[in-house]
């Protein structure tokens, strides 16, 4: 269409057009009105008489052309001037002679100041200064009363607008895009009554918008995308009732007023993508009846969307790329059922009588993720070609879905050929394909080894009898093959002469019911030599579901994690006798081919599938690094762990679904014969190099036990598993008494959870000793009680076995950490146990009971109390724990005053009060805690600090977080000479600080107004000796590194107390860390501000964290680093370092000198100063819960060398 208009204009103006270049002048008229100057450097061009009556002048590629026209006679008639093709340094003041000029395009001009004479061009209606170097507009610009269009985008030096700028009352279009130094707009912006389009995208220094914004009655389009420092919109924003287009994407600090958006009734386009503070949309949002497009892509914390959103007929496109499945699936299902569209999901439809489908709607759309459903409705191949899929370089994920067993207008193979994607594609899923073979794409699913495909899923191919050449996909990491009934063998398609899928990490075979053979090894050529090796050398996870006929030749592949369901032959091969594996090792020249395997999950089958065979199974002796074994098939466990099997490395044995005591006895007995000799016989060379094998101690986990008691099996445990160090007994609803465990000499950790029929823990729990001098539980250091609702008594001191009337000793003499959660009736008799660290949660009787004051021996130094409803005067436990040094009171929501008993804790050094929503005042006696060094108050409606705190002569650190009612700090704080660190986080009412003479560290987070106050010239002298550390903490290396604190990261469900909690770690550089309670999906994201990065510099990024004493489920994860939306690093990470054999290509954590761990997430190169860097670490395996991760932050560190 553009070419057609150009040709028409040229035809009309041909007689009045003069074309001038360096060598020639082409003109069909003696008095042309329009001039086009190309690649011309003539000095006397202005003297050419042909230009006397010129109305329009356009220049291109004429950098050497001299500007002498402004004084020429022809300029008085000039109405259009385009000098964008000149690289001129300035505009002369004589431009004011062009009195008739209506259009001026000076984009890219190099001058820093415009001449004042520009204000004399009273007829000027259009100005384009895009990309120029101007730092300010002259005040005279405001005299251009006819100006309607002003484009000053990409003027990176522009800092302010003239005070009288809003005199331009005829202005309809204003673009300030990417004016990254512009920090404010005129207060009287509402005077631009005719303004229809306002573009402020990329104004990264813009903190606020004027309050008068709502007075722009004619405004139809508002673009605020990329305004990263914009925190809120003015209240008048809801008065923009004529607004049709709103873009607030990538506003990372913006609190979007979602409750008011429904008042903007004419909105038809809303882009809120990449807004991490967007948590949901209200039901009222669905009243926007004109809404056509809604973009919510990459909103990592988006959790709640109204149900009616999926049923809104006006919305043609909903973009949900990068949102969680829990958000995407309901919307997709609603819209599919109603025949509506929702990008990235798009349903192809054809109306009756139409010769085209609706897929043409996508031709002009831009998307990075696309899922096409019901492709059988596409009428012609040309419709698919019109999408120009090979040219869409920004497409990263593509799903192509047909409906099985329905008629097609186009053959599937021809259609799939037309939908061939660009080679930048990273994820491909094809489903319901009815072709017999895959088409010959140019990249042929990876024939170009430069392809970026990392994940491929081919599902429901009922007619396909051969796979594409997947072995050519050099970067493939995940492959899923499902329901391909005509595929009988796997081998050649998954390999290549140059090494095959060397980066494949996850391989799933599902419902391949006729698949009989998989050749797991391959021959690769290395120079003149041929080498035999595994087909997938980097494999980490192998899943085989419902493949009953599958055999693996010559052996099972090497993988870290295995999961086999209803695939008996495959499971049996994995568990074959040692001789088979030894012969394989000899064949391949491998010393220990399967030493990687650390997890094995074997599940039985349902009634519709054949049972797993068990006859003659032996535990494969070459699986010598197996650490986790999980099974829900008791008959399988009986034979799997039979006598003579090699299981010395087994660390975790988990058995669920046990129905009776006999089967449990068999499970315990089967573990007894884990001997070093059997391993040494199988792999003598490898075994001799593994000193840790001899000291490996199993953990025993019992869940879902259905019988009443556990009588009789403790003798089995002590004789077979005398080296047990950990026992977990969880979810045992029928168990009414505990087995005697006190005689296990090596037991260090004991967890009892979910046992509602247990009413007491007494002397019987200890068992018996032959010697009266021996202690019960001699090495137990960790004891956990959780979910014991009817547990009433725990006898904490017992007498010896041979002398029941003798001196009583503590049941757990070496106890270090005690956890009591959700035991509301529990009382400790006769006294609290002796332990150094206590964690009491929702167990009020432990806090409120009376205890024997003569029992003595209390060593507790750390106490944390959560969800306690006991009145402050009844905290009697504290009277018996005088040595407490650290006390934390968390989530005691009804607490209105601190317990009085705290004032007698003379050794207290650290006090934390968090989420006590009724606590408005701190007591005056707090000043009597003269040993207090650290005080932290978090999320409490605290109104002031008591004057008695000035007596805390040893107070070094004060943290105030989320105390919204705290309006001021007292002036006497400057007299606390010991106070060296203050942390203030999100105390929004606090807007000034007193003089703090001794302060060394001041950390202000999420309180911009207070931070600006501290940095103002008036107040800078108050903090001249203070190391002010804003939102980021720099290391002693200066600009060599910085760390994003955990509170600044975007953590999925991070603000939900059920899943994450704030924690104070003394050795942390920040007041608060984030501790994971329990999640199934772990997603941690961070954005690195450009101002903390040096140009032309390479960086590494690390996750800094700790593991809690009780951690689980933190296994393999994924990480990536993206620069300006483009991934620079994708990798696999391990949150724990427990692998006996390191896996190539996996990042493992390193423990630092101060005790924190750091895990490398990726690297990037910062070329320009405005780079946007996003970092992500995730673990989305939803088969087990994740607990016990403590995050300090993400550290960004300069590399010693640039990335090659």
N, C-alpha and C positions, 0 to 999 in steps of 0.2 A: 504493500500500500504506500509506503514511504517513497519508493522509486516511482510509482505512478504519479504521485503529487509533484515530485521533483520534475518529472518530464513535462507535466502539464504547465508548471510555472515557467519552465524554460521556453516552452513553446509560446506562451503568452508574451513573455518579456523579451523574446529573442531579438526583436527589432530595436529594443532600447537597451540592450546589454553590451557592455564592453568587457572583454577578457584580456588581462594584461599579464605577461610574464617577462622574464629577463630578456628574451630575444624577440618577442613579437607582441603586437597589439591587434586584437581581432574585434572588429566592430562593424555592424551593418547599418549604423545610423550616424548622422553628423551631430546629433545631440542626445547621446545615451543618458538614461536616468539611473542605471544600475551598473556598478563596476565590481569585478571579481579580480583580485590581484593574487597570483600564485608565484611562489619562489622568485620573487622580484627584489632586486637590490638597487634599483635606479634611484639616483639622488634628486633628479629634477622632475619626477613624476607629477608633482603638484602643478607644474607649469603647462602640462598638456591641456590644450584648449578643449579637448573632448570632454573634460571633466567639469566644465563650467556650470552645467545645470544638474549636477549629480544629486540624486535623492538617497541612494544607498551605496555603501562601500563595505566590501567584505575582503579580508586579507587572510592568506593561509601560507604557512611555510615561508614567511618573508622576514626573517629575523634581522636582516641587514638593511631593511628599508628605513630611510631617514624620515623623521616626523617634521615636515615643514608645511603640512597641509593646513594646520589650524589657522594660519594667517591668509590662506588663499581665498579667493573670491567665491569658489564653489562651495565652501563649507557653510555659507549662510543659508543654502538651500537644503543641506544634508539633514535627513530625518533618521537614517539608520546607519550606525557605525559599528562594525564588528572588527576589533583588532585583537581577537583571541589568538590569531596566528602570528603575533609579534611578541618577541621577548624583550619588551621595552622596560627601561628602568624607572620611568616616571611619565606622568601625564603633565604636559605644560599648562600653565595657567591660561594660555590662549584658547583652551578648549571652550572657554566661556563665550567665544564668538559663534559657536554653533547654536544659535538661538532657536532653530526649528527642530533640534534633535529630540527624538522621541524614544529611541532604542540605543542603548550603549552596552556592548559586550566587551569587557576588558578582562575576562577571566585569565588567570595566570600572570597578571601584570606584576612586575617585580618592585614597584615603588612601595614605600612604607607609609607614605602620607599622600592623600588625594589633595589636589589643589582646591582652595576655597572657592575658586571661580566656578566649580561644578554646581554651586548653588544658584547660579544665574540661569541655568538651563531649565526654565520654568515649564517647558513643554514635555520634559522627560517623563516617560511612563515606565520604562524598563531599564534596570541596571543589573548587570551580572559581573560580580567581582570574584567569582569562584576561584579558590586556590591562590589568591594574591597574597602579598606579604604585608598588607596594611595592618597596622597595630591599633588604629582608631579611625573613626569616621569624622570628618570635619563637621562642626556645628552647622555650616551652611547647607549641608545635605537636607536638613529639616525644612528648608524653604521650598523643596520640590513638591509643591502642593498637588501635582498631577500624578506623582509616582504611585504605581500600582504593584510593581513586581521588583523585589529586592533580594538578590541572591548573593550572600557573602559567606557561603559554605566553604569549609576547608581553609579558612583563614586562621591558621594556627597561632598567629601572633596577636589576634584581636582580643583585647582584654575588657573593654567597656564599650557601651553605646552612649551617644551624646545625651545630655540631660533633657534636651527638647526633642528627642527622637520621636516621641509620640505625637508630634505635630503633623506627621505624615498620615493624615486621617483618611486618605484615599487608598492607602496600602491594602492590597488583598492577599499578597503572597510574600512571606518572609522566611528565608532559610538561613539558619545559623548552624547548619550541620557541621559537626567536627570542629567547632571553634573551641578547642579543648582548654583554652585559658580564660574563657568567659565565665565569670563567677556570679554574675547577677544580671537582672533585667530591670528596666525602668519601673518604678512603682506605679506610674499612671498608665500602665499598659492598656487599660480598658478604653483609652481614648482612640485606639485603633478600631473604630466601630465597624469598618468594612473588611477587616482582616478575616480571610476564609481559610488560609493554610499557614500553619506555623510549624516549622521543622527545627527542633532543638536536639536532634539525635547526635550522640557522641560528644555532647558538652559535658565532659567528665568532671569539670570543676564547679558545675552549677549545683549549689547546695539547696537553694530554695527558689520558689516561684512567687511572683508578686501576688499579694492578696486580691488585687483587682482582676486577676485572670478571668474570673467568672463574668466580668463585664464585657467580654468579647462576644457580643450577641450573634455576630455573623460567622463565627468560627465553625468550620466543618471538619477540618483535619488537624490533628495534633500529634506530633511525633516526638516522644521523649526517650526513645530507645537509647540505651547505653549511657544514660545519665547516672553514673555509678554512685555519686555522692548525694543524690537527691533522696531525702529521707521521707518526705511527706508532701502531699498536694494541699494547696490552700482549701479552706472550707468552701470558698466560692466556686470551686471546681464543679460542684453539682449543678451550678446555674448555667452550664454550657449546654443548654437543652437542644441546640441545633447541631451538636457534634455528631458526625457520621463515622469518622475514622479516628481510632485511638491506638497508638503504639507505645507501650511502656515496657517493652522487652529489655532484658539485661539490665534492669534497674535493681541492682543487688541489695541496696539498702532501703528500698522504697516500701513503706507500709501502704499497700493498695487499699483504698476505701471501697472494698467490694460491696459493702452494705448500701452504698449510695449509687452504684453504677446503674441500677434499674431506673433511676430518675432521668438518665440520659436516653430518652425513649427513641431517638432517631439513630442510635448507633447501629451500623451494619458491619463494622469490622473492628475487632478487638484483638490486639496481640499482647499477651502477658507472658510470653515465653521467657525462660531463664530468669524467673523471679523467685529466688529461693525463699522469700518471706511469704509467698502466697500459699496458704494452708488449705483454702477451700473457697467455695462460692455459696452464697445463701440461696434459698428457694426463690426469693424475689427476683433473682437474676433472670429467671426464665420468663419474666414479663417483657423482655426486650423482643418485641414481635418483628422488628425489622433486621435482626442480627443475621448476617449471611455467613461470616467466617469468624471462628474463635480459635486462637492459637494459644495453647497451654503447654507447648513443648518444653521439655527439660526443666519443669518445675519440680525439683527434687523432693520438696516437702508437701506437695499437693496430696491431700488425703481424702477430702470430702467434696463431692460434687452432688448437686441436687438430682434426684431421680428423673425429674421432668426434663432435664437438659438433653437426655438422649432421645426425647420425643418431640423436640421443637422442630416443626416443619420448616421454619424460616431458615434455619442454619443448614447451609449446604456443605460446609467443611468444618470439622473439628480436628485440630492437629494436636496429638497427644504423644508425639515422639519423646522418648526419654522419661515418660512417667511410669509409675509402678503399675504392675498388672492389676492390682486391686482397684486402681482408678480407671484403667483403660477398658477392662473386660465388661463391666456393667454398661458403660456408654455404648460400646460396640454392639453388645447384645440387643439393647433397646433400639438402636438405629437400624440394625439388620432386620429386626422384627417389623419395624415400621417402614422399611424401604427407604430409609434416609441414609445420608453419607456422613462419614466421620474419618477424616484423614488422621493417621496414615492408612486406615482401612477404607477401601472404596469398593462398593458393590456395583458391578457392571449390570445394567438393565437395558431392556429394549421394549419400548411401548408398541402396542399392536398397531400395525400399519406403517410403522417407521422403518426406514431403510438403514438407519444408523443407531448405534447404542449411545449411551450417555458418557462413554469414556472420553469423548471429545472435550468434556469439561475440564480435563486434566492437562490439556495441551499447553495452557499458559501458566499453570500452577508450578511453583517451586517447592520441592520437598526433599528432605534427606532420607526419609523413610517412607515406604509405600507398600501396602498390602492390597492386592487386587483379588477380589472374590468373584465367583461365577463368570469366569472367563469364557464359558461356553456361549454367553450372550453377545459376544463381539461378532458383528455381521461380516466384516471383511478384514483381510490382512492389512489393507491400507489404513484402517482405523488404528490398528496397533502401531504401524510404522509412523503415523502422525505424531505419536508421543515422543519420537526421536530419543528413545532410550539410550542408544549408544553415545549420544552427545551429552547426557546428563552426568557430568563428572562429579557433581555434588551428592549424588545418590549413594548412600552407604548401606542401606538395608532394603531388600526387595523380597516380597512374598507373592507367589503366583499360584492361585488356587482355582481348580476346576471342581465342578460337582460331578461325582461319579455316576455312570449309567444314565446319563441324560443326553438328548440330541445336541449336536454341535452345528453351528453355521460354518465353522472353519476347522480343518484338521488341527489337532493339538500340536503336531510337530511343526507345521507351517507357522502357527501362531507363536509358538515358543521361539522359533527362529526370528520372528519380527520383534520380539520383546527382549532381544539380547541386550544386556546392560553394559555400561561403561566398565572398563577394567579397574576403576577405583572402588568398585563394589566390595564390601567387606562381609556381608551376610546375605545368603541366598536360601530361600525355602520354596520348594515346588511341591505341590500337593494335588492329587487327583488327576495326574497326567495319564492319558489313555494311549499315548503313542508306544510303538514297539521299541523305539530307540530314541536316544537323546539327539537333538539336532547338532549340526556342526557349527557351533558358534566360533567367532574369530578367535576369542581367547580359549575356546574349546574346553571350557571349564578348567582353564589353567595351562593350556598349551604354551601361552606366554608366561615364562617363569617370573615375570615382573608383576603378575596379577596380585591384587591385594586381598583376595578372598580368604577369610579366616574362619568362616563358619558356613557349613552347607547342610541342609536337611532335605532329603528326598523321601517323600512319604506317599503311600497309596499309589503305587505304579502297577496296576494289575496286569497290564499287557506288556510291560517292558521286560525283555529277555536279556538285556545286556546293559551294563553300567557305562557311563562316560568315563573317560580317562582321568579319574580323580587323582591318580598318582603324580600328575604334573603340577598339582597345586602346592607350590613350594611353601606358602605361608599358612596353609590350612592348619587350624588348631582344634576344630571341633567338627565331627562328622556324625550324622544321624541318618540311619537307613531304616525304613519302616514299611511293612506290608508290601513287599515286592515278591509276590508268590512265584514268579517264573525264574527268579534268581536261585540257582542251585549251588554255585561255587563263588568264592571270593579269592582273588589272587592277583592276576595280571593287571586288572583295572586299578588296583590300589598301590601299585608300585611302578617304578621306572628305572631305567638303566643308571640314572645318576643319583639314586638315593631315595626316591619315593617321598612319602609324607613324613619327612624327618622332624617336622615341628608339631605333628598331631599329638594332642594332649588328652582329648576326650573322644571316645568312640562308643557309639550305642547301636546295637542291633536289636530291633523290636518287632515281634510278630513276623519273623522271616520263617514261616512254618515249613517251607520246602528247602531251606538252605541246609546243605549237607556237609559242606567242607569249606574250611577257611585255611588257606596256606599262610601261616603266620610269619614265615621267614622269606628272605629274598636274597638274590645275588646282585651286588652292585659292583660296578667297575671303578677301580681306583688306579689310574695310570694304566700300566700293563697288567695289573693284577685284578683278580676277581675275589670278592670277599663276601662271605656268608654272614648274615646278621638278621636281627629282628626287623620286620616290616615297619613298625612304628617305634623307633628307639626312644622317643621322648614321652611315650604314653604314660599318663598318670591315673586316668580313670577309665575303666572298661565296664560297660553295662550290657548284659545279655538277658533279654526278657523274652520268654515264650518262643524259643528257638529249639524245639524238642529234638531235632535231628542233627543239630550242628556238632561237628567234630572239628578239632583244631590240629592241623598237621604241620610239622612233626610234633608240636607241643603247644601248650597255651602261651600266649604272648606275655612279655614282662610288663607289669603294670603295678602301680602303687596301691590303688584301690580297686577292688573287685565287687561287683554286685551281680548275682546270678539268681534269676527267678524263673521257675517252671521250665528249666532247660537242663534236664537231668544229665544228658550226655556230656555237656560242657562242664558242669560242676564235677562230674566224676573224673573227667580228664584232668581238671585242676588238682584233684586230690588223689592222683595215682601214686603207685609205689615209688620208692626212691630210685629203683633200678632204671625206670623209664627216664627219669630226669638226668640221671648220671650218664646214660647213653647219649642223651641230647647234648650234654656238656662236652662229652668227648667229640661228638660230631661237629660241633660249632667251635670247639677250641675255647670254650668259656669256662672260667673257674667257678663262678657261682651265678648262673643265669637269672635266677629269680630272687636275688637278695633284696630287690626293691620292695616287695610286697609287704605292706604294713597293715592293711585293713582288708577284711574279707566279710562280706555280708551274704549269707545264703538263706533264701526264703523258700518255703514250700510252695505248694500249688493249691488251687481251689478244686472244687469237686469236678469241674469240667475238664481238668487236665490230669494226665497221669502223674502218679506220685513219684517223688525223687527216689531213684534206686539207692540203696545203702549197702548192699552186700559187698563185702570185701574192700570197702574203702579204707584207705590209709591216709593219714595227714602227710602231705607232701613234705618230706624232710628237707627239701631245698627252699621252702618258704621260711627260712630261718630268722628273718627279721619281722615276722608277723607280730603285731602289737595289739590289734583289736580284732576280736572275733565275735560276731553277732549272729544269732540264729533264733528263729521262732519255730524250729522243727526239732522237738525233743528226740525223736527217733534218729534223726540225722546226727545230732550231737553225740548220742550214745556210741555210734560207730566212728564218728569223725575224730573223737578224742580217746580212742581205744588204747589199750596198753601197747607200749612200744613205739608210740608216735613221738615225734621230736617237737617240743613246744617250749624250750627253755626261754625263748625271747618273749613269750606271751605276757603282755603287761595287763591288758584289759580283756576279761572274759565276761560277756554279758549274755545272760540266759533269760528269756521271757516266755510267758505262757506255760509255765510248769504247773501240772495238774495235781501231782501227788508227791509224797515224800520219797517214794522209791525212785522216781525218775531224778529227783534232785540228788539223791545219794549217788546215782550213777554218774551224774555230771561232775560231782566233786571228785569221785574216785578216778574218773578218767584223766584228770589233770595230774594225777600223782606221779606219773612215769615220765615226766619231762626231765630227761637226764642229759648231762653234758656228753656222756659217752656216745649216745646215739647220734648226736650232731657231729661230733668229731669223726665218727666213722663215715658219715656221708660227705663231709667237706673239711677234711683235716687241714689243708693249707689255709683256707679262708678263716676257719674257726680259730686257729692259733693266733691270728692277728686281731682278734676281737676280745679284749679283756673285759669289756662290759657285759658280755654274754653270761659269764659266771655269776655275776651279781644281780642279774635281772630278777625282779620280784613281781609276781603277778598281783593284779588287782582283781577282786571278786565282786561282781555286781549281780544282784538278784532283784528282778522286778516282776510284778504280776503274779506272785506266788499265791496259789488258791487254797492251800490247806491252812488249818488252824494254827499249828505250831511247827517248830523246827527241831524237835527232839531227835537226839541220836546222831546227828551228823557232825557235831562239833569234834568228836573223836576222829572222824574221817578228815576233817579240815586240818587238825593239828598234826596228824601223821602224814598226810599227803602234801599239805600246803603250809608247812611250818614257817615259810618265808613270806607269808602274806603281809603286805604293808598297808593295804587299803581295802576296806569292805564297805560297800554301798548296799543298803537294804531299803528299797524304795517301793511305794505303791503296793503294800501288802495288806489289803483291807480285812482279811480274815485272821491274820496272825494275832493271837491274844497273849503271847508271852515270848520273851526274847531268849535266844540261846546263850549259854555262858561263853563269853568271848575273852574273858580276862586272862586266859592262859596262853594266848597267842603272843609269843615273846617278841616278834618283829613288828607287830601291828602299830602303825603310826597314825593312820587316819580312819575314822569311823563315822559314817553318816547314816542316820535313821530318819526316814522321811515317809509320810503318808501311811501311818499305821494307826488308824483310829481306835483299835481295840486295846492298845497298850495303855495301862493305867498307872504303872509304876516301874521304876528302875531301882532295883534293890541289890542286896547281897548276892542273890542267885545269878545276877548278870556277870559276876566275877568268876564263877566256876570254883575250882579247887586246886591247891598246890600241895605237893608232897612235903615241901619245906615251909615251915611257918614263917621263915624270914623273907621268903620271896614276895615281891610286890605284884599286885594285880596290874594289868595293863602297863608294864614297865616302860614302854617306849611310846605310848600314845601321846601325841602332841596336838592333835586336832580332833574335836568332837562337835558334831552338828546334829541338832534336833530341829526338825522342820515339819510342820503339818501334823502335829500330834495333838489333836483337839481335846482328847480325853485324858492325856497324861497329867496326873495330879501330883505325884511325888517322885523325887529323885533323891535317894539316900547318897549323899556325897562322900560320907566317911564310913568305912567298913572295917571290921576286925579281921585278923588273919584266919587261914583255913584251919589250922590245928588248935587254935586257941580262940574260940568264938567270943570269950569274955575278956580277951586281952585288949591291948591298946589299939585304938582305932586309927587307921591311916586313910588319907584321901584315896578315893577310888582310882583317880587318875593322877598319880604323883608327879608326872612330868608334863602335864597339860600346859600348852602355850596359848592356844586360841580356842575359844568357846563361842559357838553360834547357837542361839536359841531363837527360832522364828516360829510364829504362829502356834504357840503352846499357851493358850490363854489361861489354863487352870494350873499350870505347873508351879509348885513350891519346892524350894531347895531345903533339905533337912539333913543335918541340924543347922547347916551354914552354907554359904556360897562356896563352890569349889575353888581350888587354887588355880588360877590361870592368869596370864599376863594381859591378854587381849579378849575383850568381851564384845559381842554383837547381839543386842537384844531387840527383837522386832515383834511387835504385837503380842507380847507376853507379859501382861500387866502384873500378874501375881508375883513374878520374879522381882519386880521393882518394889511392890507394896508390902511384901511379907516381912514379919519379924524373924530375926535370926538370933542364934546363940552367940552372945558377944564373947564367950570364952573359948570358942573354937580356934580362932586365930589363924595365922598362916596365909593371909591374903596377899597375893603378889600382883594384883591387877594394876596395870599402869595406863591402860587405854580402854575406854568404854564408849560404845556408840548405842544410842537408844532411838528407835524408830517407832512411829505409830503408837505412842503411849498415851493412854487416856487417864492415867492416874493423876489425881489432884496434886498440886505442887507440895502440899504439906505432908503427903504420904509417900514420898520417895525415900523409903526407909533403907533400901539397899545401899545408898550412898554413905550411910553412917558406918557401914562395915567395910568400906573400901577407901580408907583414908589416903592410900598411896597413889590415887589416880593422878596421872600427869596430863592426860589428854581426854577431854570429854566432848562428845558431839551429841546434840539433841536435834533430831531431824523429823520433820513431818508430824509433829505433835500439834495438830491443827487447832485443837480446843484450848491449848495452853495460853493463859493470859498473863502468867508471871512465872519466872524461873523458880525451880524448887529451892526452898530455903536451905536445904541440906548441902547445897553446893558451897555455901560460904565457909564450911568447915573443912574443905579440901585444901589444906595448906600447901600441898605439893603441886597443885594444878598449874600447869604451864601453858596449855592450849585449850581454849573454849570456843566451840562452834555451835551456833544456833541457826538452824536452817528450816525454812518453810513452816514456821510456827505462826500461822496467820492471825492469831489473836493477840500476839505479843506486841504491845504498843510502847512499852517502857522497859528499860533495864533497871534492876534494883540498885539502890544506893550502896548496899553492902558489897557490890561487885568491886568496889575500891579496896576492900579488905583482902582481896586475893593478891597479896603482894608478890607472889611468885609468877603471876601471869605474864607471859611473854607474847602471846598471840591471841587475838580476839577476832572472830569472824562472825558477822551477822548477814544472813542471806535470806531474801524473800520474806521479810517480816515488815509489818506496818509501823516500823520504828519512827517516832516523831522527833526525838532528840537524844543526845547522849548525856548521862547523868554526870554531875560535877565531881562525883567521887572518883571518877576514872583518873583524875589528875594525880591521885595517890599511887597509881600503878607505875612505880619507878623503874620496873624492868620491862615494861611493854615495848616491844620492838616492831611488831607488825599489826596493822589494823586493816581489816577488809570489810567493806560495806557494799553489798551487792543486792540489787533489786529491792532496795528500800525506797520506794517511790514517795513516801511521805516525809522523808528526812530533808529538810529545807536548808539546814546550815550546820556547820561544825563549830564547836565552841572555840573562842579565842585562846583559852588556856592550853589548848593542845600544843601550842608553840613552846610551852614550858616543859613538855615531856622530852627531856634530853635523850632518853633511850629510844624514842620512836624514830625509826629510820626508814620504814616502808609503809606506804598507804596505797591500798588498792580500792578504786571506786568503779563499780560496774553497774551501769543502767540505773543509777539513782537520779532520775530525771528532774527532780525538784531541786537538786543541789546545784547551785550555779556559781558559787564562789568558795574560796578556801581562806582560812586564816593564815597568818605568817607562821611558817614552819621552818625554823632555823636549822634544825639538825637533820632534816629529811634528806635521804640519799636516793631513794627510789619512789617515784610517783607513777602509778599505772592507772590510766583512765580509759575505760572501755565503754563504748556505746553511749557516750554522753558528750556529744559534740560541743554543746554550749559551754560546758565546764572546761573542756579542753581548749576552746578558743579563748576563754577568759584567762587561762593560765599562760597562753602564748601571746597575749596582747602585750604591747609595749609597756603599758602602765604596770603590769604585774610580773613581767619577766624577771625583774630584779629580785622578787621574792623567792624565786626558784632558780637563781643563777647558779647555785651549787648543787642543784638537784639533777639527777639523771632522769629526765622525763622520757617516758617510754610508751606513749600512746597505745595504739591497738596492737602493735607488734613489738617483740622484744629482740633487740640486736645482741649478738654474742660479743664477747670481748674482741673478736676479730674485726669489729666495726662493720663495714659494709660487706664483709665476706659471707655473712649468713644472717638469716632472720628466721623467726619461728612464728607460725600462725597458732595462737593458743586454741585449745580444744573448744572454748566457747564461741570462737569465730568460725568454726567449721560447720558445714551443713551435714548433719548426721540424721539419717532416716529415723524418725520417731525419737529424736534426741530430746525433745521437750516434753515427752510423755513419761511421767514418773513411774509408770509400770515397766518401762523398758530401760531407761537410763536414769542415773542420778548424779548430782554434783558431789564431788569428793575432794577433800582437802588432803593433799599429799605433802608432808613437810619438806621433802627434798625437791619438790617441783619449783620451777621458776615462776609459776603462776599461782594465784590464790586458789583456783578451782580447776580440777581436772574432771573429765567425764568418765564415769564407770558404768560399764554395761551390766545390767541386771539379767536380762534375757531377751533375745530376739531370734527370729528364724532367718531374717534377711539382714545382713550387715552392709550398710552403704555409708561411706565417709567421703565427703567431697570438700575441697577447699579452693579458693581463688586467690592468686597472688597479685596484689596491687602492683601496677606498673611502676609506681614511685619508689618501690623498694628494689628495683632491678636496674642494673647498669647495662647500657647498650653494648652490643657486640661482645656479649659474655655468655658463657655456658654455665648451667646450673644442674645440680642434683637435688632431688626432693626425697625426704625421708619421713616416714611416720614414726613419731616418738611415743612410746607406750610402755606399759608394764602389764604383766599377767597377775591377776589376783591369785591368792592361794587356792581358791576354788574356781578353776576355769575349765571350760569344756567347749567342744564344737568348733574351736578355732583352728581350722586345718588349712586347706588350700583356698586361696583367693585370687582375684584378678586386680590389676592396677593399670592405670593409663594416665598419661599427661597429654593435654591438648593445648596447643597454642593457637589462639584466634580460631578456635573450632576445629583445627586439624590435629589429629592424633600424631604425636611425635614418638611416643613410647607406649607399647602395650606389653604387659608381662604377667607372669604367674608368680605369686608370692606365697610364702609359708609364714603364718603368724607365730608358729612355734618351731623350735629347732630340736626335733626329736627323731629325725630320720637317721637310721644307722648308716645309710648310704645316701650321700648328697645326689640330687638329681640335677643334671645340666639344664641351664636355662631358667632355674627357679631361684628367686631371691630369698635368702634366709636372713633372720634378724641377727644383729650383733649387739651384745651387751656392753654398754658404755661404763666408764669408770664410776659414775655416780649412781649406777644401778638401773637406769632407764635402758630400754632396748630401742634400737633404731632399725627400721626396715626400709630398704631402698625401693621407691615406687616408680622412679623414672628420671629422665633428664630432658632438658630443653635448651634451646639457644635463643637468646633475646637479641634480636637484631635492632629493633627500634624501641623507642621509649614508651610507646603506647600499647605494648603487647598485652593481651589478655591470656592468662595462663590458668587452666583448670586442672586440678589433680583429683584422682578418684582411687579409692581402695574399696573393694567389695568382696563379700563372700555370700553367695545367694543359694548355696546348697540347702534346700529346705527339708532334708531328711533328719536333721538333728538341730537342737537349739544351741545358740552360742551364748556363753556367759563368761564373765570375769576378765574383760578387756578394759584397761584403764588408760585413757588417752591423754597425753599432755599436749600434743599438737603436731603440726607438720613443720619440719625444718627445711628451709631452702638454703642451699650452700653452694658457693662458687666452686666450679671445677678447676683443677689445676691446669687442665688443658681444654681447648675447645673441642666440641664434638666434631668428629670428622664426617 
